[in-house]
Amino acid sequence: MNAESNTVLLEGVVGSTAYGLAHAGSDVDRLGLFVVPTERLFGLHRPGESLVSTAPDRTLHEAAKWCRLALSANPTASELVWLPDDCYLVRTPLGEELIAVRSSFLSGRAVRNAYLGYATQQFRKLVAKDGRGDASPARLAKHARHLLRLLAQGVHLHRSGELRVRVDDPERLRADAERLALHPAEAESRLAEAEAAFDRTGVLPAAPDERPVEAWLARVRRALL
């Protein structure tokens, strides 16, 4: 794919920097959304939907793919439209329009499934053996931080309808993660607590409102004709 022919609508720094958990030596991860010229969608071969590069670490998703990811409440993709202002690198007018309709992507079932699902993946990594013995303490602590962050974000989103990207108390989360790294099995109770919180009534609708999403995507395609 010729990246130069694409237009980036929204891009920001994500990961540990956005969460407020970065330390010396942390990677700086960038996530963005791009759009291809509309005429390229009518050819024999559809353009690729993701661009991944290193130095810097950068992932870009085409507009339609990003929308599908966000409608499924993919935690990494979704945070692009909920970043703190100081994390954005590119904010075009169409990108601002997407931020304005970000709540339309949310639904209770998708948020529950995505955040509990991704946190459970981290739990499995936390308690698993890698075939060569236990993972390093630093690696275990990283899995624990991801687990705790995902659970906190998911439950808050369920209760409030707001995806809070930046961690409220980074030092406390780090300390909790260090404890879980030493006693990984205790993370199971954290998952159970979050699942119970998701069982209680939240504010999210049963299904996302796809109408504003479709309307935004149509505006994007017209703009790139």
Secondary structure, 3 states (H helix, E strand, C coil): CCHHHCEEEEEEEECHHHHCCCCCCCCCEEEEEEECCHHHHHCCCCCCCEEEECCCEEEEEEHHHHHHHHHCCCHHHHHHHCCCHHHEEEECHHHHHHHHCHHHHCCHHHHHHHHHHHHHHHHHHHHCCCCCCCCCHHHHHHHHHHHHHHHHHHHHHHHHCCCCCCCCCHHHHHHHHHHHHHCHHHHHHHHHHHHHHHHCCCCCCCCCCHHHHHHHHHHHHHHCC
